[in-house]
Each structure stands twice: as C-alpha cells, then as structure tokens.
C-alpha cells in the first residue's frame, strides 16, 4: 500500500512539474538560412507558435514577422519554419515564442509573446551563407575555425556564423 501511495505521489508531482515547465527556446540546434529557420528544441507552457521576426536597425529588437510554426504545450523538437520573405546572410533574426490567445489555432493579434521570469522568450540567430548545395561548405567551416566568428568569402562577402 505504501509503495502504491508513493508511486501516485511521485506521478502527481512529476505531472505538476511538467504542467508548469517554464517556456524556453534552446539555442542548441538553432539555425537560420536565407529561406528557413530550424529550432532544435522549444518548451512552451501553452499551445502557441514559434515566430521569426526581422530585427530593427540595431539587430536586437523585433520587427516584422516573416514566418511561424505551431507548437504544443510541453517539449517541442526539430521545428522548421519557412520564411515568407528570404533573409540576407549576416542578418539577425529574432525567434520568439508566442502563446495562443483565443484558441483559434491561427496566429493573430490575440497571440502575445510568451514570457518567462518577466522576459519575452526569444533567441537571436544570424543567417548563415549557404553553398550552392544548401549547406555551409567544408572550406567555410575550416576557415571559420581558424578566423573566428566572421569569415570573408568570395567577392569579399561576409559569412555570419550562428551564435
């Protein structure tokens, strides 16, 4: 009887902890190309959306929404967001979690940014240059390892690496 009561108490505690998991977008696995953004992992307190915003001229404040994907309450993995408008290499984008505000399953004005600890749940990602095959070339990766966070490419273009 004691074991059964203990099992029920543990299950209720774990269930309560999962129900109140704090919303977060993990920087691990966060990638951006000119046409899409991939979020490796996001935890949401409520159903909602991962929304990609352009940034203002400082590269730090959210601007226009250029793509989104739905997420469910709880853990979400490998979220792929196709951008409505392509982003140039080197551009900062803000990936922000929004909560569904009116239960209509459509991103609209009722869906406000999620907050955790009083702050908006977001990450900044920099669009990387893509090779003709859609991946960073091996040469670019090797040069990045040698030169640090910025790499100069052909025609004197700059390639931004994801932070």
N, C-alpha and C positions, 0 to 999 in steps of 0.2 A: 504494500500500500504506500509506504514511504517513497519507494522508487517511482511509482506512478505519479504521485503528487509532485515530486521533484522534477520529473520529466515535463509535466504540464507547466510548472512554474518557469522552467528554462525555456520552453517553447513560447510561452506568452511574453517573456522578457525579450527574446530574440525577435519575435514578431513586432513588438512595440518599437524596438531599436530600428528595425528595417523601415517601419512606417514613418519614422521621424528622421531618416537619414538626411543630412544636410546636402543641399544641391551643390554640385561642383562640376566643372568641366576640367578634365585632366589634361595637362599639357603634353603628357606622353601620348604619342601617336597622332598628334595634331599636325596636319599637313595641308598646304594650300598650293594649288597650281593655278594657272590663269582661268581654268574653267570650272574648278570644283574645290571643295574643302572636305577633308576627312577628319572626323573626330574619333579618336580611338576609344574614348570612354567618357560618359557623362552620367551623373546621378541626378535625378530630378525628384523633388518632394511631391510634385503633382504632374499630371499629364501636361504636355506643352510642346514646345518647339525649340530646336537649336537654330538660331537665326544668325546669318552672316551679314554684317554691316560694313559698308565702306567707312573710312575714317575721315575726320576733318583734316585741315591742312597741317595740323601738328602730328597726325598719325596716332593720336591717343584717345580721341573722343568719337563716339559712334555717329555715323551719318546715315545715308540711305540704306535700306535693306536690299540686298541683292541675291538672297537665296535663303531657303529654310527647309528643315525636315522635321517631321513629328517625332516626339519621344514620349515614352510611357513613364509613369511614376516608378521610381526604382532605378536599377542599373541598366544602362543602355550602352551597347558596344558597336564599334565599326559603323558609325553614322556617316553616310555620304550625302553631301549637299551639292547639287548642281547650281552653279551661279547663273542668274538671269542675264547678267552682263559680265563679260570677261574682265579680269583684273590684270594689270600690268605687273611683270616681275619687279620685285622690290617694294611693291605696295603693301602697306599694313592693312589687315582686315581685323575686325573685331568679331569674335564668335561668342554669342550671348545666348543664355538660356532664358526663354520666355515661358510663363505659365499660362495655361488655358484659362481664360477668364469668364467665359459664358457657355462652356460645354457644347460648342457647335463644331468642334474639330476643324475649324478653318482659322488660319492666322489672321487676326483683325485687331482693331484698336482696343478691344477689351482684353487682349492678351498682353500683360505687362511683364517687364523684365523680372526674373526671379532674383531674390536676394538671399544672401547667407551672411550672418554676422553683420547685418545692416548694409552690406555692399552688394552691388549688382554682380551676378555670377557671369564672368566673362573671361576670355583669354584673347591676347593679341597674337596673330600669326602673320608672318611675312610671306608673300607669294614668291615662290622659287622659280627660277628659269628652268624650262623643260627642254630636253633634247628632242630631236625630231621623232624619236620613238616614244615620247611621253614620260621619260624618266630622266633624272639628273644623270649626266654621263659619268662614267668612271673617272675620266680625266678631271671633271669639275670637282668630284668628291676628293680626289687626291690633292688637287690644288687647294681646296678648302682646308684640308687637314694641315697643309704647310703654311698657308697665308692667314688663317684666322677667319673671322666672321664674314668678311667681304672678299669676293673673288672677282677679278676682272676677266671678262670673256672676250670673244671675238668682236671686232668692230668697237672695242672699248666700252661694251655694255657691262653693267654691274649685275652680279648674281647675288641675291639675298638668300641666306640660309635661314631655316626655321629656328626660332629661339626656343 
